[in-house]
């Protein structure tokens, strides 16, 4: 075991853990080296591929990759596989000085806004170690989709802040983190003046007064006013979304930064929720049953992103008896993704459905959390389920070419920009869902090579085959607090 002093976040979390769950102290310490490597591997991917202004040149060599920095220093590490989920980076060398802790490396780089990001990386390592430390050795096989979600321990597969929860205490992580398998009690906030869209259920009403489910962290740290007794539910992968006991999912406002963004619920997304949902339900019929989109049943906001909620169908709705609904992020826990024939079948299903919708004019953000796959009792990929319509993109021009009426929408969801549409889908689907499932460039290359020759030759497929693959520049986004919105990077095309 590494006996060097713990970092700041590692030590703070360790001390809290000793008080809250002393039985996890030794497993936590044992998990720290692996957690450091997991975060460092994600950080190295970012340093290798993102358009960081202080990296002037990247030089591959026999023994790895060297980054030439603007101040004359050199950073050396292993060859970077954009699609590898392995913890393959255990050390990098900055001017020949070794670094195995991502926060220490970021501090040593001394780039603008690097110190704040280093603190987030430090917390990401500590939280990831905690998540890994609290896993049972003999957990029962999942049955429901929410049980599959709780098998995802490591968080975001590409972001160095994969488990960063800096505003959470250890007790709060154990109480609310889905990988810790808690049941969470949601309080209900009374709202006299609010916007209700769709069907808001009677159990969340008191006469004419609307009751809004609230995450307990939000209640304590943001709203800070008394709530009514509410409902108990199972937290899902996004942390702020829950599976209710009778099936539907409830997305709550959560005004804390997780990975890159604050997870509140905008008034815009509530206002547009029913229009987007009805349109998505209709457009999904064009996939001939390959892909279902969970309907938004109702949404409410107290005219504030801090107090809002969205009720939507469970993905389980679309599964028959004996079938499993598995988030793509959880596929690596099944062993199925290690079988080339299975991976090719899943890749064919995902590309066929998502490219068909893109050609029609809808770009899904089909990353490994939003996209779920329905498996047969023997594990064969049968159909897809997509959830969370807040960040899809809709092209009126493409819809018109196919004779499909455009929904009555405006704002960020609407665009005819070809680059924006393709980035939205390809970043989530190729760099995200398929890359995460394949786990390496060679495995992804084999699956794509098997599939793409049989797909319709649309302009979008040509763009996918001919160019690099877009991906979000997560690290640059965290180092650029003055910029709003997404920043993009490119990773090598596994087919080229």
C-alpha positions in Angstrom: 0.0 0.0 0.0 1.2 3.6 -0.8 2.4 5.1 2.5 3.0 8.6 1.3 0.9 11.3 2.8 -2.6 11.6 1.5 -3.7 14.6 -0.5 -5.9 17.3 1.1 -9.2 15.8 -0.2 -8.1 12.3 0.4 -7.3 13.1 4.0 -10.4 15.1 4.7 -12.6 12.4 3.2 -10.7 9.7 5.1 -11.2 11.5 8.4 -14.9 11.9 7.8 -15.1 8.3 6.8 -13.4 7.2 10.0 -16.1 8.9 12.0 -19.1 7.9 9.8 -18.1 4.4 8.6 -14.9 3.2 10.2 -15.4 -0.3 8.6 -14.7 1.4 5.2 -11.4 3.1 6.2 -9.1 0.3 5.1 -11.0 -0.5 1.9 -10.9 3.2 1.1 -7.1 3.5 1.6 -6.6 0.4 -0.5 -8.8 1.9 -3.3 -6.8 5.1 -3.5 -4.0 4.0 -5.9 -6.5 2.7 -8.4 -8.7 5.8 -8.1 -5.7 8.0 -8.8 -4.8 6.0 -11.9 -8.4 6.1 -13.1 -8.6 9.9 -12.8 -5.1 10.3 -14.2 -6.0 8.2 -17.2 -8.9 10.4 -18.0 -6.8 13.5 -17.5 -4.1 12.2 -19.8 -6.7 11.6 -22.5 -7.7 15.2 -22.2 -4.1 16.5 -22.3 -3.4 14.3 -25.4 -6.4 15.4 -27.5 -8.0 18.6 -26.3 -7.1 22.0 -27.9 -5.4 23.3 -24.8 -3.8 26.7 -25.6 -0.6 25.9 -23.6 0.2 22.7 -25.4 2.1 23.7 -28.6 2.9 20.3 -30.0 2.3 16.6 -29.5 5.0 14.3 -30.5 4.4 10.5 -30.5 7.4 8.2 -30.1 8.3 4.6 -29.5 7.9 4.9 -25.8 4.8 7.1 -25.6 3.6 10.6 -26.2 5.4 13.9 -25.4 3.6 17.1 -25.1 5.6 20.3 -25.7 4.3 23.1 -23.5 4.3 26.8 -24.3 6.8 27.6 -21.4 9.3 25.1 -22.8 8.6 22.2 -20.5 7.8 18.7 -21.7 5.2 16.3 -20.4 5.7 12.7 -21.2 3.3 9.7 -20.8 2.1 6.5 -22.5 0.4 6.5 -25.9 -3.1 7.7 -25.4 -6.0 5.6 -26.6 -9.1 7.9 -26.9 -11.4 4.9 -26.4 -9.7 3.0 -23.6 -11.5 2.7 -20.3 -8.5 1.0 -18.6 -6.5 2.6 -15.8 -3.4 2.5 -18.0 -1.8 5.7 -16.9 -0.1 5.3 -13.5 2.5 8.0 -14.0 3.5 10.9 -16.3 6.7 12.9 -16.2 6.9 16.6 -16.3 10.5 17.6 -17.3 11.4 14.1 -16.1 9.8 14.5 -12.6 7.2 11.8 -12.0 3.6 12.5 -11.1 1.1 9.8 -10.2 -1.6 12.0 -8.6 -3.7 14.1 -11.0 -4.2 17.0 -8.7 -0.4 17.3 -8.1 0.2 17.2 -11.9 -2.4 20.0 -12.5 -0.9 22.1 -9.8 2.6 21.7 -11.3 1.4 22.6 -14.7 0.5 26.0 -13.3 -1.9 27.0 -16.0 -4.8 29.5 -15.7 -7.6 28.3 -13.4 -5.5 25.1 -12.8 -5.6 25.4 -9.0 -9.4 25.2 -8.8 -9.4 22.3 -11.2 -6.7 20.5 -9.2 -8.9 20.7 -6.2 -11.8 19.1 -8.2 -9.5 16.3 -9.4 -8.3 15.7 -5.8 -11.9 15.3 -4.7 -12.7 13.1 -7.8 -10.0 10.7 -6.7 -11.2 10.6 -3.0 -14.9 10.2 -4.0 -14.0 7.4 -6.5 -12.0 5.6 -3.9 -15.0 5.8 -1.5 -17.4 4.5 -4.2 -15.1 1.5 -4.9 -14.6 0.8 -1.2 -18.3 0.4 -0.5 -19.1 -2.3 -3.0 -20.3 -5.8 -1.9 -18.5 -8.8 -3.1 -21.6 -10.9 -3.7 -24.3 -8.4 -4.9 -27.3 -10.1 -6.3 -27.9 -9.9 -10.1 -29.8 -6.8 -11.1 -33.4 -7.2 -12.2 -34.8 -3.6 -12.7 -33.2 -0.9 -14.7 -32.5 1.1 -11.5 -30.6 -1.8 -10.1 -28.4 -1.9 -13.2 -27.8 1.8 -12.8 -26.5 1.4 -9.3 -23.8 -1.0 -10.6 -22.0 1.9 -12.2 -19.4 2.7 -9.6 -16.8 4.9 -11.5 -19.1 7.7 -12.8 -18.4 9.6 -16.0 -16.2 7.4 -18.3 -14.3 10.3 -19.9 -14.3 13.2 -17.6 -11.5 13.6 -15.0 -14.1 14.8 -12.6 -15.8 11.5 -12.9 -16.7 11.3 -9.2 -16.1 14.9 -8.1 -18.7 15.9 -5.5 -16.9 18.7 -3.6 -20.0 20.0 -2.0 -20.9 16.6 -0.5 -19.8 15.3 2.9 -19.0 11.6 3.3 -22.3 11.1 5.0 -24.1 12.7 2.1 -22.3 10.7 -0.5 -23.2 7.5 1.3 -26.8 8.7 1.7 -27.4 9.9 -1.9 -24.9 8.3 -4.2 -26.5 5.6 -6.4 -23.4 3.4 -6.3 -23.9 3.2 -2.5 -27.4 1.8 -3.1 -29.4 3.9 -0.6 -33.1 4.6 -0.6 -33.5 8.4 -0.6 -36.5 10.3 0.9 -37.6 13.2 -1.3 -39.5 16.0 0.5 -42.2 18.0 -1.1 -42.1 21.8 -1.5 -45.4 23.8 -1.5 -45.7 26.2 -4.5 -48.5 28.6 -4.9 -47.2 30.3 -8.1 -45.7 27.8 -10.5 -45.8 26.6 -14.1 -47.2 23.1 -14.6 -46.9 21.4 -18.0 -48.5 18.1 -18.8 -50.2 15.9 -16.2 -48.9 16.5 -12.7 -50.1 13.6 -10.5 -52.5 13.9 -7.6 -50.0 12.5 -5.1 -47.9 15.7 -5.8 -50.8 18.0 -5.2 -52.8 19.3 -2.3 -56.0 20.7 -3.7 -55.0 23.6 -5.9 -51.5 23.7 -4.5 -48.7 22.0 -6.4 -46.1 20.0 -4.4 -42.7 19.7 -6.0 -40.4 16.8 -5.1 -37.0 18.0 -3.8 -33.7 16.3 -3.4 -32.7 16.3 0.3 -29.3 17.9 -0.5 -31.1 20.7 -2.3 -33.5 21.2 0.6 -30.7 21.5 3.1 -28.1 23.5 1.2 -30.1 25.6 -1.3 -33.8 26.0 -0.5 -33.4 26.0 3.3 -37.1 26.0 4.2 -39.3 23.3 5.6 -40.8 20.6 3.4 -43.7 18.3 3.6 -43.3 14.5 4.0 -42.7 13.1 0.6 -41.8 9.8 -1.1 -38.9 7.4 -1.0 -37.1 6.4 -4.2 -34.0 4.9 -5.7 -31.3 7.3 -7.0 -30.2 6.8 -10.5 -26.9 7.3 -12.3 -27.3 11.1 -12.7 -27.6 11.4 -8.8 -30.6 13.8 -9.0 -33.0 11.5 -10.8 -34.9 8.8 -9.0 -37.0 5.7 -9.7 -40.3 6.0 -7.8 -41.6 2.8 -6.2 -44.4 2.4 -8.8 -42.2 2.9 -11.8 -41.9 6.5 -13.1 -38.7 8.5 -12.8 -38.6 11.9 -11.2 -35.8 14.4 -12.1 -35.2 17.0 -9.4 -33.4 20.3 -9.5 -29.9 20.0 -8.1 -27.9 23.3 -7.8 -24.5 21.7 -7.4 -21.7 21.2 -10.0 -21.2 17.6 -11.0 -18.5 17.0 -13.6 -18.9 20.1 -15.7 -22.4 21.6 -15.1 -24.8 22.7 -12.4 -27.7 20.2 -12.5 -30.6 22.5 -12.0 -33.7 22.5 -14.3 -34.3 25.6 -16.5 -37.6 27.2 -16.9 -37.1 26.8 -20.7 -36.9 23.0 -20.4 -40.1 22.8 -18.4 -41.9 25.1 -20.8 -40.9 23.0 -23.8 -41.1 19.6 -22.2 -44.5 18.5 -23.5 -43.9 19.8 -27.0 -40.6 18.1 -27.2 -41.9 14.9 -25.7 -44.9 14.6 -28.1 -42.6 15.3 -31.1 -40.0 12.8 -29.9 -42.6 10.1 -29.4 -43.8 10.6 -32.9 -40.3 10.7 -34.5 -39.3 7.5 -32.7 -41.9 5.6 -34.8 -39.6 6.2 -37.8 -37.1 3.8 -36.4 -39.5 0.8 -36.9 -39.4 -0.1 -33.3 -35.6 -0.1 -32.9 -35.6 2.9 -30.5 -38.1 4.1 -27.9 -38.0 7.5 -26.3 -39.3 7.8 -22.7 -42.3 10.2 -22.5 -42.3 13.2 -20.3 -45.4 12.8 -18.2 -45.4 16.2 -16.5 -43.1 19.0 -15.4 -43.3 21.8 -12.9 -41.2 24.9 -12.0 -41.7 27.6 -9.4 -40.2 29.9 -12.0 -36.8 29.1 -10.7 -34.1 26.5 -11.8 -33.6 25.7 -8.2 -37.1 24.5 -7.6 -38.5 22.3 -10.4 -39.1 18.7 -11.3 -39.8 16.5 -14.3 -41.8 13.3 -14.2 -41.1 10.8 -17.0 -41.7 7.2 -18.0 -39.4 4.5 -16.7 -37.3 2.8 -19.5 -38.7 -0.4 -18.0 -42.0 0.5 -19.7 -40.6 -0.8 -23.0 -39.3 -4.2 -21.8 -41.2 -7.5 -22.0 -41.2 -10.2 -19.4 -37.7 -11.7 -19.1 -36.0 -8.7 -20.8 -33.5 -6.4 -19.1 -33.2 -2.7 -19.6 -29.5 -1.8 -19.1 -27.9 1.7 -19.3 -25.1 1.5 -21.8 -22.7 2.7 -19.1 -23.5 -0.5 -17.2 -22.8 -2.9 -20.1 -19.2 -3.3 -19.1 -20.4 -5.0 -15.9 -22.2 -7.7 -17.8 -19.2 -9.2 -19.7 -21.2 -9.0 -23.0 -19.1 -6.1 -24.4 -16.1 -8.4 -24.4 -17.7 -10.6 -27.1 -16.9 -9.2 -30.6 -20.1 -10.6 -32.2 -22.3 -9.1 -29.4 -20.5 -5.7 -29.7 -21.1 -5.7 -33.5 -24.8 -6.4 -33.0 -25.1 -3.6 -30.4 -23.1 -1.2 -32.6 -25.4 -2.0 -35.6 -28.5 -1.4 -33.5 -27.3 1.9 -32.1 -25.9 3.3 -35.4 -29.0 2.2 -37.5 -31.5 3.9 -35.1 -29.5 7.0 -34.3 -28.3 7.8 -37.8 -31.9 7.3 -39.1 -33.1 9.9 -36.7 -30.2 12.3 -37.5 -31.1 12.0 -41.2 -34.7 12.9 -40.4 -33.6 15.9 -38.4 -33.1 14.8 -34.7 -29.7 14.6 -33.0 -29.9 12.6 -29.8 -27.3 13.1 -27.1 -26.9 9.4 -27.0 -24.1 9.0 -24.5 -23.8 6.0 -22.2 -26.2 7.5 -19.5 -29.0 8.6 -21.8 -29.0 5.5 -23.9 -30.2 2.2 -22.6 -30.4 -1.2 -24.4 -33.1 -3.8 -24.0 -31.5 -7.3 -23.7 -33.2 -10.6 -24.4 -33.2 -13.2 -21.6 -30.0 -14.6 -23.3 -28.4 -11.2 -23.5 -28.9 -10.3 -27.1 -29.4 -6.6 -27.9 -33.0 -6.1 -29.1 -34.0 -2.5 -28.9 -32.9 0.9 -27.5 -34.5 3.3 -25.1 -33.5 7.0 -25.0 -34.2 9.3 -22.1 -33.8 12.9 -21.2 -34.9 15.2 -24.0 -33.5 18.4 -22.5 -30.4 18.5 -24.8 -31.4 17.0 -28.1 -31.2 19.1 -31.3 -33.9 19.4 -33.9 -33.4 20.6 -37.5 -36.5 22.1 -39.1 -34.8 22.1 -42.5 -34.0 18.3 -42.4 -37.6 17.6 -41.1 -39.0 19.6 -44.0 -37.0 17.5 -46.6 -38.7 14.4 -45.2 -42.2 16.0 -45.1 -42.3 16.0 -41.3 -43.8 19.1 -39.6 -41.4 20.9 -37.2 -42.5 21.2 -33.6 -43.4 24.6 -32.3 -40.1 25.2 -30.6 -37.4 27.9 -30.4 -34.2 28.4 -28.5 -31.2 26.2 -28.1 -32.9 23.0 -29.1 -33.5 24.2 -32.7 -30.6 24.3 -35.2 -29.9 23.6 -38.9 -26.2 23.7 -38.4 -24.8 20.5 -39.8 -21.7 20.6 -37.6 -23.7 21.2 -34.4 -26.1 18.3 -35.3 -23.3 15.8 -36.0 -21.3 16.9 -33.0 -24.3 16.3 -30.7 -24.8 12.8 -31.9 -21.3 11.6 -32.7 -19.7 12.9 -29.5 -22.3 11.0 -27.4 -22.7 7.9 -29.5 -19.2 7.2 -30.9 -16.8 8.8 -28.4 -19.2 8.0 -25.6 -21.6 5.1 -25.8 -19.9 2.8 -28.3 -16.4 3.7 -27.3 -17.1 3.2 -23.6 -18.7 -0.2 -24.4 -15.9 -1.3 -26.7 -13.2 -0.1 -24.3 -10.4 0.3 -26.8 -9.7 1.5 -30.3 -9.0 -2.0 -31.7 -12.3 -3.3 -30.3 -14.3 -0.3 -31.6 -12.6 -0.5 -35.0 -13.6 -4.1 -35.4 -17.2 -3.5 -34.4 -17.5 -0.5 -36.7 -15.8 -2.2 -39.6 -18.3 -5.0 -39.4 -21.3 -2.7 -39.4 -20.8 0.4 -41.5 -20.6 -1.3 -44.8 -24.3 -2.4 -44.4 -25.6 1.0 -43.3 -27.4 3.4 -45.7 -24.9 5.8 -47.3 -26.2 9.1 -45.9 -24.1 12.3 -45.8 -23.9 11.9 -42.0 -22.4 8.4 -42.4 -19.9 9.8 -44.9 -19.0 12.6 -42.4 -18.5 10.0 -39.7 -16.3 7.8 -41.9 -14.2 10.5 -43.3 -13.2 12.7 -40.4 -12.1 12.7 -36.8 -14.7 12.0 -34.1 -15.9 15.0 -32.1 -15.9 14.9 -28.3 -16.4 17.4 -25.6 -13.3 19.1 -24.3 -14.2 18.5 -20.6 -10.9 19.6 -19.1 -10.6 22.7 -21.3 -14.2 23.6 -20.3 -13.3 23.4 -16.6 -10.2 25.5 -17.3 -12.3 28.1 -19.1 -14.8 29.4 -16.6 -15.2 32.6 -18.6 -16.7 30.7 -21.6 -20.3 29.4 -21.7 -21.5 26.3 -23.4 -19.6 23.4 -24.8 -16.0 23.4 -26.1 -15.1 20.7 -28.6 -12.2 18.5 -29.3 -11.5 15.8 -31.9 -10.2 12.2 -31.3 -8.9 9.9 -34.0 -11.4 8.0 -36.1 -11.0 4.3 -35.2 -11.7 3.4 -38.8 -8.8 5.5 -40.2 
